[in-house]
Amino acid sequence: MYWIDAAPLREVAGRNHQGETVRWDELFADMEAQLAQAEQRSVELEAAETARAELSRLTLAERLSAHRNRMVRLLPAHGDVLEGELTDIGAGWAVIRERHFQHLVPLHSVVWWEGLHRKFEIINERAVLRKLGMGHVLRALAASRAHVRVLLVDPSARGDLEGTLDAVGHDFFDLALHPDDQFRRRAAVKAVRTVPFGSVALISSPDTA
């Protein structure tokens, strides 16, 4: 049986179309380098495509969840720019701690966010985060009898609403209006207003932590 050892071929010199001497081992090395570059580009393109696909399925809640306990800035639909620590995130809401106040922010009322890095957290469909709506947070505030300040989305509204949450429904709450230096007593209550969740830009209360 006869065979040919191809290794010596790498030492053979040839000529290109310009008549210049070219070593085959240099040609093979160049081809291998081009192949490696092509494979690297393919891997990078596949990684970029995967990242784009994951990003297309990303929700704002998942993006924010990855930034819990970090500083962020945001602009509510009505009011000034808010800067503070993102302490909690739920189904359609976030809580921002700023100095001595904590703010419940409906996600639909935020014009823009700033300070969110390119990271996210995939939230399981059965996670508690998915189940806790804004009503859960408002019921906790109502139970604590905390004084709250409600900023409405409509800029034509005459001032903010201040008082105590009396009751919380599926998509609304009743707010007993009274001065912040008085407790919720019948004599102190000026009126009770029913406010839809969709009208809220921000709900603030003192941070007792």
C-alpha positions in Angstrom: 0.0 0.0 0.0 1.3 3.4 -0.9 0.3 6.8 0.6 1.5 10.4 0.2 2.5 12.5 3.1 0.9 15.9 2.6 3.1 17.6 5.2 5.9 18.3 2.7 3.5 20.1 0.5 3.5 23.0 3.0 7.2 23.5 2.1 6.5 23.7 -1.6 6.7 27.1 -3.3 4.4 28.2 -6.0 3.8 31.4 -8.0 0.8 33.7 -8.0 -0.7 35.3 -11.0 1.9 38.1 -10.8 4.7 35.6 -11.0 5.8 36.2 -7.3 6.9 33.2 -5.3 4.3 32.2 -2.7 4.8 29.5 0.0 1.9 27.1 0.4 2.3 27.1 4.2 1.7 30.9 4.1 -1.4 30.3 2.0 -2.7 27.7 4.4 -2.0 30.0 7.4 -3.8 32.8 5.7 -6.8 30.6 4.9 -6.9 29.3 8.5 -6.9 32.9 9.8 -9.7 33.9 7.5 -11.7 30.9 8.6 -11.2 31.7 12.3 -12.3 35.3 11.6 -15.4 34.2 9.8 -16.3 31.8 12.7 -15.8 34.6 15.2 -18.0 36.9 13.2 -20.6 34.2 13.0 -20.5 33.8 16.8 -20.8 37.5 17.4 -23.7 37.9 15.0 -25.5 35.0 16.7 -24.9 36.5 20.1 -26.2 39.9 18.9 -29.3 38.3 17.4 -30.0 36.4 20.6 -29.6 39.6 22.6 -32.1 41.4 20.3 -34.6 38.6 20.6 -34.4 38.7 24.4 -34.7 42.4 24.4 -37.8 42.3 22.3 -39.5 40.2 24.9 -38.4 42.4 27.8 -41.0 44.3 29.9 -40.4 47.5 31.7 -41.0 45.8 35.0 -38.3 43.2 34.3 -35.9 46.0 33.3 -36.6 47.9 36.6 -36.5 44.7 38.7 -32.8 44.4 37.8 -32.2 47.8 39.3 -33.8 47.3 42.7 -31.9 49.2 45.5 -30.2 51.4 42.9 -30.4 55.1 42.3 -32.6 56.2 39.3 -34.2 59.4 37.9 -37.6 59.7 36.4 -40.1 62.3 35.2 -43.7 61.7 36.3 -46.5 62.8 33.9 -47.1 65.7 36.2 -44.6 67.2 38.6 -40.8 67.6 38.8 -38.0 65.2 38.1 -37.7 62.6 40.9 -34.4 61.1 41.9 -34.1 58.4 44.5 -33.6 54.7 45.3 -35.8 52.2 43.5 -36.8 50.0 46.5 -39.7 47.9 45.2 -41.3 47.0 41.9 -44.6 45.3 41.2 -47.2 44.8 38.5 -47.6 48.3 37.1 -45.9 50.2 39.9 -42.6 51.1 41.5 -41.6 52.7 44.9 -38.9 55.3 45.0 -37.4 56.5 48.2 -36.2 60.1 48.2 -34.8 61.6 51.4 -37.6 61.4 54.0 -40.4 60.4 51.6 -41.4 57.3 49.7 -43.3 57.6 46.4 -45.6 55.1 44.8 -45.2 55.6 41.0 -47.6 54.0 38.5 -45.5 52.9 35.6 -48.0 54.2 33.1 -47.5 57.8 34.4 -43.7 57.9 33.9 -42.6 60.0 30.9 -39.0 58.7 31.1 -36.5 56.8 33.2 -32.7 57.5 33.6 -29.9 55.4 35.1 -31.1 52.0 33.8 -28.1 49.9 32.7 -28.3 47.2 30.0 -29.4 44.5 32.4 -32.7 42.8 33.2 -34.3 40.1 35.2 -36.7 37.6 33.7 -39.7 37.3 36.0 -41.4 34.0 36.3 -45.1 34.2 35.4 -46.0 32.8 38.9 -43.7 35.2 40.8 -45.2 37.3 43.5 -44.0 40.4 41.7 -46.5 39.6 38.9 -49.4 39.3 41.3 -49.0 42.4 43.4 -50.9 45.2 41.8 -51.0 48.8 42.9 -54.2 48.0 44.9 -52.2 45.9 47.3 -49.8 48.7 48.1 -52.7 51.2 48.5 -54.5 48.8 50.9 -51.4 48.6 53.0 -51.2 52.4 53.1 -54.9 52.6 54.0 -54.4 50.1 56.8 -51.5 52.2 58.2 -53.7 55.3 58.2 -50.6 57.2 56.8 -51.1 60.7 55.5 -50.6 60.7 51.7 -50.2 63.3 49.0 -51.7 62.5 45.6 -50.4 64.1 42.4 -52.7 63.7 39.5 -51.8 63.2 35.9 -54.1 66.0 34.7 -52.1 69.2 35.1 -55.3 71.2 35.1 -56.3 69.7 38.4 -56.3 72.4 41.1 -53.5 71.4 43.4 -52.5 68.1 44.9 -54.8 66.0 47.0 -53.8 65.4 50.6 -55.4 63.2 53.2 -56.0 59.6 54.3 -57.0 56.6 52.2 -60.4 55.5 53.3 -61.0 52.6 51.0 -59.4 50.9 48.0 -61.2 49.1 45.2 -60.1 47.2 42.2 -59.2 50.3 40.1 -60.0 53.2 42.4 -59.6 54.6 45.9 -61.4 56.9 48.2 -59.4 59.7 49.7 -60.6 61.7 52.7 -59.2 65.2 52.3 -57.8 66.9 55.4 -54.8 69.0 56.3 -51.5 67.1 56.9 -51.2 68.5 60.5 -54.5 66.9 61.5 -55.7 63.4 62.0 -58.5 61.9 60.0 -61.5 63.0 62.0 -65.0 63.8 60.8 -64.6 67.5 61.7 -61.2 67.7 59.8 -62.4 66.1 56.6 -63.3 68.6 53.9 -64.5 66.0 51.4 -64.1 62.4 50.2 -63.0 62.0 46.6 -63.0 58.8 44.6 -59.9 58.7 42.4 -59.3 56.2 39.5 -55.8 54.5 39.5 -55.4 55.8 35.9 -55.5 59.4 37.1 -52.6 59.1 39.5 -49.1 60.4 38.6 -47.6 59.9 42.1 -48.6 59.1 45.6 -46.2 60.2 48.4 -46.0 59.5 52.1 -43.4 60.1 54.8 -40.8 57.4 55.1 -40.9 56.0 58.6 -38.0 53.6 58.1 
